[in-house]
């Protein structure tokens, strides 16, 4: 068959332009976009939300909906133009030769159908093979994606699997007919960092095994570095730089690429001496793009009358004809000047202990299978087990761990949304753990506030921004008159660096980063002493993350706030926090200063967490540790050490101590404790996970 001997680019996109048509206007989503993906090659597509990455992928799938149209250029797959194919020809290619994996695995799975049937459908429809053959192939692919007990998996329904397992099934489904091109659209965004590491490893291995070419869409530069051979950086509908990983990471030639790298917390960034540099201004809306260079209004090197005088083409960078940039001035700019902002800020010294947790436990009782005739038996979910720590004034304490480790449960107990089962929470030596929020006095409620993960869910869509902040001031009884409260509200907008005119805007008129700032303003309305920030930047673009984290730091320095920063992103934790608390299955397994936790000796779980974090720096060398298996259920935790079912060090402990006894907290150094049975000698002999290669 001629197709099998095809040796040109698998995917060739030339001068592609895609627009969406509304009743009012044509909205250009992608303009003059070109890229090529060769057999077995993995191409990363990176950029902020709204830059057109997913639109390119949908263009390749010819699935732009009723409003979307390709208005220029061509997309060729194995030399054949997809734009000119009939529906029947496209159906033969989609799913068989080009497969796509979406961000949310449940969007691709039928909840009412067993996994096996969904997998077998693919080759039965595309290749017309027998059910028996399809079943054998499904078993093989489920084993390939490293899922335990493939036969049981095929009998399961999607809701019986964890998020990581669902995503592996979706990958298996995409691989069932051995496609030539696999498009992955943010495939790991909804997953924990340890599961993400395993899925990325899996995708790389399977790419090699099946010889599949990949188009990997992500906003995470570290992930692209670990997964791809080449990448293309997009901004506002255009490709602005493209080249090999080494070219773009180490010899970048576009100001936007440079600005992206300055806004992510790489090793060496420090919140006091080398803070991140946020990209100024906002991303342009598709119908409000500036003349000339789209990045011009936000660029440090913009030259009036030149950068805005014409459409900018792609230029070839000397040294590699596949390294190209959309910048007129790329040969004039001193690219060696890539330092982070060097603004020496007065380091805030932690003050007195404000918050103390003492052997906090939170258990939930749930009825066992009451829906399915399990009777009235109850089971206990042990969400938090003997949590103990202190937090001081002006200190940032990061709380890290995978989903289900009890981070958010502890936050709810602290806020008074839940009450403690046992143990104490002391705020200024007053016990508050057993007092629900409705029984707390106004000052206690105002003292402990929360900034949530998703800014879209926390604002009232039918109330102006100013009114929402004033409402918080009324609840905290701040200001005697409406005028005083309005003035205080405007000062809070100043505090979070939002224009005062935003007071009269509705939430829908704000971007994600602006909404999160309103959430922060509201949290500080009552002069909060402790702010619990639950993944406050994970829903935001990298360029906005830098601005929001720096804002939190600035407010903390001014207001002497204690910040409890809940996150699974260890890069941002390393940059922001003074101390780190690592949680696993309700237990604190390690606590120490940031430097102590990020250097050996580690708890075996901390070691695996550090290894899983993608770092966007080619000089970084990482030890490779992939955790096997999923987190056990808090309803049925393993006996002994909570981490023993996934620990690679277990064999180093004599006897079966790990399986029978919960380890004690061992003091390693002043302020550094680890909950582990490993001998001190073994702990001290651990090697660093993250090292910088010699220049």
N, C-alpha and C positions, 0 to 999 in steps of 0.2 A: 504494500500500500504506500503510495507516494508520501502520505503524511508522516509515516514513521521515519522516512529518510530526510525529512525537512531539517535543515541545519542553520537557517537564518534566525533572527530574533523571534522568540515565541510571541512577544507582544510588542507592537510598534505603534506608538501614538504620535501623530504629527500635527502640530499647529491646531490642536483640538480646542474648540470653543463650544461651551454649553450654556444655554440660557433657559430661564424659567419665565413663562408668560403669565402675567396677571391681567385683570381687566384694565388696570391703570397703565402698566408699562412692561417692557421687557427687562428682566433682571439678569445681567450677565454673571453667571456663577463661576465659570472657568474660561480663561482667555489664553489663546496662543500657547497651549500646554503640549510639550513634547517629551517623550521618554521612550527608552527601549529596554526590554527585559530579555536576556539571552537564556538559552536552555540551562537549567540547573542553577540559575542565578536568583538571588533574593534581593529585591529592591524595596527600600524603605521610603515611605511618603510621610513627611512630618510637617507640622505647622499648627497654628492655633485653630480653635473651633471656628467654623465658618469660612475657612480659607479655600475650601473646595476639594479636600482629599476624598471624602466619601462620594462626592458628585462624580469624580473621575472614575471611581470603582463602579458606580451605577451605570456610567456611560459605557464602560467595558462590558458590563452585563446586559447592556441595552434595556435598562429597566428604570427609565427616568420618569415614569408616571405620565399622566395626561398633560401636565403643564410643561414638562421638560423636553427640550429639543437640542439635538446637536446642530449648531448653526454654522460650523466651519471645521475644516480639518478631517482627519481620518483616524480610525482605530483598526489596525490590522492584526489578526490572530493567525499565526503560522502563514503569513503572507496573504490571507484572505480578508477583504474589507468587511467588517461586521456591520457597518452602516447600510450596506446594500443587500444584506441577507434577508430572506423571507422568514416569517415566523417559524415555519417548519424547520428550516435550516438552523435557526437560533436555538430552537428547542432541543435539537440533536446535539448541540455543542454545550449548552448550559447544563451544569450538573454532571455531565460526563467529561468534557474536556476542560471546561472552566468551572471551578467550584468556588463558593464564597462562604466565609465564616464570619458571622456577625458578632457584634459586641455582647448582646444579651442572649445566652444560649437558649432560654425558654422560648424566645421568639421563633426559633427554628425547629422546635420539637412539638409534636402533637400530644397534648396532655392525656388524651383518651386512648392512646395507642401504645402497645408495648414496644420497648426499644428495638427488639429483634426485628419486628415487622417493619419499623420505620427504616432500619438499615437495609433490610433485604429488598425493599421497594426500589432502591436506586439501581442496582444492576438488573433487576427483573424488568424494569421499564426501559432502561437505556441499552441493555445488552441482550435482553430476552433470554436470560439463562434460567435454569430450573430452580425451583424453590430450594431443593436440597443443596445445590451448588451455592446459591445465594447465602444460605445459612452457614455453610462452611466458611465462605469469605467473610461474613459478618463476625464469626468467632475469631478468625485470624486477625481482622482489623482491630477488634476490641482488645485482643491480646497485645497488638502493636502499640496501642495507645496506653498500655500499662495499667489497665483496669483489672482489679482482682476478680477471680471467679467469673470468667466471661459468660458461662452458661446462665448463671444467676442474673447477670447484667441484662442479657437478652430477654429474660422473662420479666424484668422490672418495668415499672412505669416511670416517666421522667421525674415525678415529684418524690420518688423514693431515693433519688440520687442527690448528692451535694452539688453545689455550684461548679466546683472543679471537675467533678465526674460528668456533669451535664455537658460542660465545655469539651471534654475529651470525646464524648459521644458525638457531638457536632463535628469535631475534627475527623472522627472515624467515618461519619456519614459523607463528609466531603472527599475522603480518600477511597471510598468504596469502589469508585470506577476509575481509580488511578488517573486523576486529571493531569494535564500538562501544565496548567496554571492554577494556582491557589491564591485567592484574594482574601486577606485577613484584615477585617476592619475593627481595630481596637479590640482584639480577641481576649485580652486579659484585664481590661479595665475593671470589671466587676469582681475580680478574683483577689484573694490574699496574695501578699508578696511571695510567700513560700510556694503556693500553688502556681502562681504566675511563673516562677523560676522553672518548675517542673514542666509546665505546658510549653514554655519557650524551648526548653531542652528537647522536648518531644517533637515539636514542629521542625526544629533543625535536623534531628535524626531522621525523621520521616521524609523530609525534603531530600536528604541524601539517599535514603533507601529507595524511594520511588522516582528520583530524578526530577522532582517537581520544581518548576519555577514559581517564585512567590512575589506577590505585591503586598507588602506589609504596611498597613496604615496605622500610625500611632502619633501621640503627641509626646511620648516619652523617649527622649534621645538616648538614654542609657539602654533601653530595650532594643532600639534600632541598632545600636553599636554591637550588642550581643547576638543579634539575629541576622543582620543583613550584610551583603557584600558592598552594596552601593546605596546611596540615598539621594532623594530629591526634596529640597526644602521649598514649601509653598507659602505664599503670603497673598492674601486677598485675591484668590482666583488665578494667580500666576505662579509658575515655577521661578524661583529667584536664584537658586543655586543647585547644581547637580554634579555628582562625581562619586568617586569611591569613598568609603568610610574614612580612610586616611586623609584623602584630599580635603574633604569638607570639615572633618574634626580638627585637623592639624594645620591645614593651609587654607582656612576659610577666606572667601573673597567676596562676601556680601555683608553689608552692615546689619541686615536683619539676622543672619546666622550668628554674627558676633554678639548682637544684642540678646539673642536667645540663650547663648552660653553664659553671658554675664548674669542672667536672671535665674539660673538654676544652681542649687547649692552643691558644688563639686568639692572634693577634699581640698582644704586650704582656705575656703571661705570662712569668715569669722564674723559674727554679728556685731562685734565691737570694733575690730580693726580693719576687716575687709568685708564690709556688708555687700549684699547683692545689689545689683543696679537694675531697677525696674525700667521697662521700656516706657518712655513718656507718651502721653496722649492715648487715644483709643483706636481700635481697629475700625477702618472705614466701612460703612454699610455699602452693599453692592452698587446701589444707585447714587452713592455720594463719593465715588472714588476721585482722588485728586488728579489733575492733569499730569502727564509725564510719569514719573516713578511713583507707584502706589505707596511705597514706604517713605517717600520724601518728607511728609509732615512730622514723622517721628524719628528721622535720621540725624545722627550727629554730624554727618558729612554733607548735608544737603547744600547745593549751590543754586541760588535763585537765578532764573533766566537760562539755566543749563539743564538741571535735573527735571524741571517742570516744563521744558519747551517741546518735548517730542515723546512719542512712545519709545520705550527702551527695549531694544532687542536683547537676545542672549549672546554673550561674547565668550569665545573660547579662551580659557586660562592657559598661559604658557606652561608647557611641561606635560600636559595630558589632554588629548583632544576630547576626552569624554568628561572633563571638568569644565563646567560652564557657569557663568554668572550673569545676572541681569542688573549690572551696575556700571554706569558710565565712568565712574572715578576709580574703578578697582585697582588700576595700576598706580594711582597717585597716593592712595591711603597707606599709612604706616600700620600694617597689620600686626606688627610685633607688639604694639601697645594694646595688650588685651587684659591689663590688670583689672581687678575688681575695684570698686570704689574704695579709696583709702581715706576714710573719714574716721579719725580717731574719736570714738564716742566715749564719754565717761562711763566706765563699767559700773553697773549698779551692784552694790554689795548686798547680799541677802541679809535681812534683818532678823527680828525675833520669829519664833515659830508661831504661825497663824492657825495652821490646821494640823491636827494629829489624828491618825487612824490607829486604833488599837484592837488587834485581833477581830477585825470586822468580818462577819459572815452574812451572806444573803442567800437563803434557800427559797425555792418556790415549790409549792406542792401542786402537782398536776394529776388529774385522774388518768389512770392507765387505760387507754383504749375504750373510754366510756362510749364513744360513738359506735364501736364495733363489738359491743356486748362484752366488754372486759370487766363489767361489774363496777363496784365502787372502790376498788383498790386504788390507792394513791401512790405516786412515785415522787421522789424529791429531786429537783434540779439544783445542784450545788453550783450556783453562779459565781459566788465569791467565797473563798476559803481563807480564813485567818489573814486578812490583809492588814499589814502594819507599816506605816511610814509617817514622816513629818514633812510639811512644806512651809517654807519661810516667806516672809515679806520680800517682794521684789525678785522672787526666784521663779525660774521656769522649770517645772518638773514634767518630763515627758513620760507618758504611759503608753508602752508599745506591746503589741501582740497581735495574733491573728483574730479573725472574726470568731466570736463565740468564746473568747478567753475571759470575758467578764468586765471589759473596760467600760462599756456603756452602762452596765448594771450598777457598777460602783458609782458612776456619775449620777445616775438617777437617785441612788440612796443619798448621796451628798446634797443633791438639790432638794430632797424631800419629796420627790415624786414616788419613791418607795421608802419603806422603813427597814432598818437593819434587823436581821434575825438574832444576831448576837454581836457582842463587841461594842466599841464606842467610836463616835466621831466627835472630836472636840474642836470647836471654833473658839479661839481665845479662851481655852479651858472651860467652855460651856458645852455640855453634851447635847448634840442635836440629832444624833443618828436615829433616835426613836420617835422624832417629832415630824409628822407629815407636813407638807408645805402649807396646807390650809390652817394649821395650828401654829405656824411660826410667826413671830412678830415681823413687822414691816422691815425693820433694820436688818434682821437675819436674811430675809428674802433678797433685799437689795445688795447685801454683802456678797452673796454667792450667786453669780449669774452665768449664763451659758451662751456660747456661740456655736451654732449647729453646723452640720456638714453641708446641708443643702439650703442655700439662701432662698430658693424659690418657695420652699414649704413653710418658711417661718414668718413671712410677711402677709398681711391681710391685703388681698388684691384689690379690695374696693375702698381702701383708705389711703390718703396721701402719706408720703414719707414723713412729713413734719408731724402730722396728726398721730402717727404710730409712736413717734418718740415722745410727744407730749403725753400720750396715754400712759406710757411707762413712768413719766415724771409725776403724773397724778397718782398712780398706784403707790409710788414711793414717797408721796406727800412732799414733793420738792417744789418750792416756789409758792408764794401766797396768792398771787394773782395770775390770770391767764397771760398777761404781758410778761411777767417774770419767767413763766414757764416757756413762753415762745422764745425769749432771749436765750434761755439756757439751752433750748433745742437747737438754735442757730449756732451756739458755741460748740455743741456736740458735733454738728455737721462740720464745723471748722476742725475739730479734733480729729475726725476721720478723713480729713482732706476732701470733702465733697463741697461743691459750690452751694452757697446758701439758697440759690434759686431752686435747688432740688427739693426743698421743703414742700413745694406745691406739685411735685410730680407724683404719678402713680407708679407702683412697683413695676408694671409691665413696660414702663419707659426707661428702665434701668438695665444695664448689663449685669451679668452674674457677679463680677467683682464689685460693682457699685452696690448691689443688693447686700452683699456680704458686709460692706462697710456700714450700711444702715443697721444691720444686725449687731455689729460691734458697737455702734453709737448707742443703740438701745440697751445693750448689756452694761455700758458704763453710765447710763442715765442716773442710777442711784449711787454713784461713787463706789462701784463694786470693789471689794477687797480681794476676792478670789474669782477668777474667770475660768470656767471649764470650757476649753475650746475642743470640741469633738470633731476631729478631721476637718478643721475650718477651711482648708485650701484644696482638699482633694477633688472638689467638683469644679475647680477653676483652672484656667489655662496657665501654663508655666510662667508666662510674662506677668500675669495678674497675681500669681502666687507670691512673687517676690515683693510686690507692692503691699499686699495684705499682711504678709509676715513682718515686713519692716514696720508697718503701721502698728501692729500689735506690740512690737518691741519698743517703739517710741512712746506709745501710751503707757506701757509698763514702767518705763524709766521715769516718766513724768508723775504717774499716779501711785508708784510703788506697789503695783498689783502683783498678786501671786497668780501665776499662770499654770494651770494644769492642762498640758497639751496632749490630747489623745490622738495617736496617729499610728499608721503602719509603715509610713514612709521614713525610713531611717536616715536618708540624706538630709531631709529637712529637720529631723530630730537632732542630728549631729550639729547642724548649723545653729539651731535655736536654743537648745536646752542647756541648763546648768547641771541637772541631774536626770538620770533615766531609771525608770522602773519597768522591768520586763515581766509581763504576765503570761501564764499559760494555764488554761483550763481552771481559771478561778484562783490560782496560786501566784504569789510573787515569787519568781524563780531567781531574779537577780535585781539588785539595786545598787547604784553607785553614781559617782560623778560621770559626766559624759565621756571624759578621757578614760576613766577606769572601765566603763562598759564597752568602749570601742577598742580596747586593747586587751590581749590575753592577760590573765586567765579568764575564760568565759564560762558561763553555764552552757552546756551543749546546745540548748535551744537558741541562746543568743548567737552562738557561733553560726548556726544554720540560718538565722534571720539575716545576719550580716552578709553571708555568702549569697543570699537570694536577692539583695538589692542591686538593681541595675545602675551602674555609674557611667555617666556620659564622658569618660575621659580615657583616651587610648593609653595613657601612661599607667593606669591602674591595673594591677594584677590581683586576681581574686582566687582564693581557694574555692574549689568547686564541691559544694555539699548540697545534694538534693534530698529533701526529706521524703521518705517513703510513707505512703498511707495518708489517711485523713485524720483530722483532730477527733479524738474520741468524743462521745456525747457526754455532756455535763450530767445527764440523767443516769448514765451508766459509766462513771469514770473508772479507769483501770486501777487495780489495787497498787499500793506502794507509791512509787514516784509517778506523778501524773504524766511525765514525758517518756516513761520507759518503753512505750510501744513503738516509738519512732527514733529512739536514741542510738547513735552509732557508737557511743562509748560504753554501752551497757556491759559488754563482755569484759571490760577492764575492771569491773567491780567484782570482788570474790563472792562466792555464794549466790543466792538469789535475792540479795538485799533489796535491789531496785524494784523487785516485783512484790515485796512483802511490807517494806517500811517506807513511810513518807520521810524523805531526807530532812535533816535539820538545816537551819540557816547557818552557814559557816562564814565567819568573819575573815575576809581575805586581807583587807587593809582598812584604815580608818574610813568609815562611811561606805565601804564596799562589801556587800554580802551576797553569797550564792547558795541556793538550795540544791545541794547535790551530794551524792554518796562517793563521788570520785575522791581519791586520796589527794592530799595537798601536793604531793610530788607530781601526780598526773596533771593536776590543774596548772601547776607552775610550768609544766613542760609543753603546754599548748603553743601552737605557732600562730602568728597574726593571720587573719583572714584576708585583710585588705592591705596590700603594700604598693608603694609607688615604684615603678621601674626606674632605674638610674637613667638620668638624662644622657 
